[in-house]
Amino acid sequence: MQVPVYSSNGEVVAQMELSQAVFGFPFNQAVVHQAMARQLANRRQGTAASKTRGEVRGSTVKLYPQKHTGRARRGDRKSPLLRGGGVVFGPKPRTYRQAMPKKARRLALKCLLSAKARDGNMKLVQELDFEEPRTKDMMSILSSLGIGSSALILTAHPAPNVVKSAANLPEIKVLPSTLINVLDLLSYEVLIATVGAVRNIEEVWGK
C-alpha cells in the first residue's frame, strides 16, 4: 500500500510504501475489543477500601438489653445499620489486571494501524520538529493537512517542543512511536506520523 508523504505546508513530496506485515491486516473486532478492555482494566488502581464492622473504631458493648425495652433489639454501635458503623459488602483493595496473549496484543495494534491506513485516516509527514514550542505553528501544520477533528501525532523520538506546541489543543495528543497503544488509536480519529515513526513501527511490530 502506497500513501502520500506531506510537507509541513501540506504539499505532497513523496510516496511511501507501507509494510503489509503491519498495515495489511483485516479488522478483527473481538481482538481489538479485548485489547481495549485489558488496557482500561490494567490502568485501574484498585485502591478503593471501606471498613467492616470488625475494623471500625468503637465499643463492642451491647447498647441496651435485648428484651423489655420496647425497642428493636440492637447490638454494638459498630453495626452496619447505624451511622458510623461498618460496611457490609464494601470495596477492598484488589487488582483488576487482565492477561492477554502477546500475539493477540500485537494483532490488535496491527488491525487498528491497518484500518487507519485503509480508511484514509492516516497522514504521513516528512518531519515534525520545532525550534521552540509554539501552538500557532502546530495549528498551521494541522490546517495545511486538513485536520478538522481529533488527531494522534507520532514522532520517531521524544520531541518536547512538539508536545508543548500541542499541549493547549484539547483534541491533539503527541506520542513517540515506541509508546503507541490500542486505546490512543481508538480515541483519536486521525493518525499523523512522521516517516521515521512509521519506520520504527514497522521495525518493532513487523517481526
GICORGI-V166794 format. One record per pair of residues at least 12 apart in sequence whose ideal C-beta (glycine too) atoms are under 8 Angstrom apart, sorted by the first residue. I is the first residue (numbers start at 1). J is the second residue. If there is no record, write none. Layout:
i=[I:I]
j=[J:J]
This chain:
i=[1:1:1:1:1:1:1:2:2:2:2:3:3:3:3:3:3:4:4:5:5:5:5:6:6:6:6:6:6:7:7:8:8:8:8:8:8:9:10:10:10:13:14:16:16:16:18:18:18:19:19:21:21:21:21:22:22:22:22:22:22:22:23:23:23:23:23:24:25:25:25:25:25:26:26:27:27:27:28:28:28:31:31:31:31:32:32:32:32:32:34:34:34:35:35:35:35:35:35:36:36:36:36:37:38:38:38:38:39:39:39:40:41:41:41:42:42:42:44:46:46:46:46:47:48:48:48:49:49:49:49:50:50:50:50:51:51:51:52:52:52:52:53:53:53:53:53:54:54:55:56:56:56:56:58:58:58:58:59:59:59:60:60:61:62:62:62:63:63:63:105:106:108:109:109:109:109:109:110:112:112:112:113:113:113:113:116:116:116:121:121:121:122:122:122:122:123:123:123:123:123:123:124:124:124:124:124:125:125:125:125:125:125:126:126:127:127:127:128:128:128:128:128:128:128:129:129:129:130:130:130:131:132:133:133:133:133:133:133:134:135:135:135:135:135:137:138:138:138:138:138:139:142:142:145:147:147:149:149:149:150:150:150:150:150:150:151:151:151:151:151:151:151:151:152:152:152:152:152:152:152:152:152:153:153:153:153:153:153:153:154:154:154:154:154:154:154:154:154:154:154:154:155:155:155:155:155:155:155:156:156:156:156:156:156:156:156:157:157:158:159:159:162:171:173:176:177:177:177:177:177:177:177:178:178:180]
j=[17:18:20:23:24:117:118:15:16:17:18:15:16:18:117:122:124:16:124:124:125:126:195:123:124:125:126:144:145:125:126:125:126:127:128:141:144:144:144:145:146:126:126:124:195:198:117:198:202:202:206:202:205:206:207:110:113:114:201:202:205:206:110:113:114:117:118:114:107:110:111:113:114:111:114:111:114:115:107:108:111:104:107:108:111:108:111:112:182:186:100:104:108:100:104:105:108:109:182:108:182:183:186:98:98:99:100:105:181:182:183:183:96:97:98:96:97:98:96:93:94:95:96:93:91:92:93:90:91:92:93:87:90:91:92:86:87:90:86:87:88:90:78:79:80:85:86:78:86:86:78:84:85:86:76:77:78:84:76:77:78:76:78:76:74:75:76:75:76:77:182:205:182:180:181:182:185:205:205:182:185:186:185:191:201:205:185:190:191:189:190:191:190:191:192:193:145:147:190:191:192:193:192:193:194:195:198:141:145:192:193:194:195:194:195:194:195:196:141:153:155:159:162:192:194:159:161:162:161:162:165:161:161:160:161:162:164:165:167:165:165:166:167:168:169:165:162:165:166:169:172:169:169:172:192:190:192:171:189:190:171:172:187:188:189:190:171:172:173:188:189:190:191:192:173:175:184:185:187:188:190:191:192:166:172:173:174:175:192:193:174:175:176:177:180:191:192:193:194:197:198:201:174:175:176:177:194:196:197:176:177:194:195:196:197:199:200:176:196:176:174:176:174:188:188:197:193:196:197:198:200:201:204:200:204:201]
